Each structure stands twice: as C-alpha cells, then as structure tokens.
Amino acid sequence: PITEYINKTRIEKAKEYLINPGTLAYEVAGLVGYNDPTYFSSIFKKYTGLSPTEFKHQYRYKRN
C-alpha cells in the first residue's frame, strides 16, 4: 500500500538525519513529516528494529 511506501521513504530519510550528531529524535520526526514523536519512534522501530535513539547510538559506535 501507499502508506507503507511513504513510511519506508520517511524512515530512510530519518536515518540520514539521525546520523548527524546534532539532531534529536523529536526534531527528526518533524523533519520527515510526523507530528507525534512517539508515533514516529514506533514506526521507526517497526521498520528498523531499533528506536531512533538506539539507531543513533549504534551508528556512532560503528563509525568510531
């Protein structure tokens, strides 16, 4: 369905924002079109298996 495509696209864009150390998860939620950061976190976890914060930490440690 179109909703799934939109969510996947938003989550991929969110990943790009989250790898920037200066961005916060709730800010990223708004940047990719989610008004509710809690809902964004649940959708993010559904598609990635990680919360936005976990993703951010995992990326930081992989990079170092």
C-alpha positions in Angstrom: 0.0 0.0 0.0 1.0 3.6 -0.5 1.1 4.2 3.3 3.9 1.6 3.6 5.9 3.2 0.8 5.5 6.6 2.4 6.6 5.3 5.8 9.6 3.5 4.4 10.7 6.6 2.5 10.3 8.8 5.6 12.3 6.3 7.7 15.1 6.2 5.2 15.3 10.0 5.2 15.1 9.9 9.1 18.2 7.7 9.1 20.1 10.3 7.1 19.2 12.9 9.7 19.9 10.7 12.7 23.5 10.1 11.7 24.1 13.8 12.3 25.2 14.1 15.9 23.5 17.4 16.3 19.9 16.2 15.6 17.4 15.0 18.2 14.9 12.3 17.5 11.9 14.5 18.1 13.3 17.1 15.6 13.8 14.4 13.0 10.2 13.3 13.5 9.0 16.7 12.4 11.5 16.9 9.6 10.2 13.8 8.0 6.6 14.6 8.4 5.5 13.0 11.7 3.8 15.4 14.1 3.9 13.0 17.0 7.4 11.9 18.1 6.1 8.9 19.9 4.3 7.6 16.8 7.5 8.3 14.8 9.5 6.3 17.2 7.1 3.3 17.0 7.1 3.4 13.2 10.9 3.8 13.1 11.3 0.8 15.4 8.8 -1.2 13.2 11.0 -0.7 10.1 14.5 -0.8 11.6 14.2 -2.9 14.8 15.7 0.0 16.7 14.4 3.1 18.3 15.7 6.4 16.8 18.0 6.9 19.8 19.3 3.3 19.6 19.9 3.8 15.9 21.8 7.0 16.6 24.0 5.3 19.2 24.6 2.3 17.1 25.7 4.4 14.1 28.0 6.4 16.3 29.8 3.3 17.7 30.0 1.7 14.2 31.7 4.8 12.9 34.3 5.0 15.6 
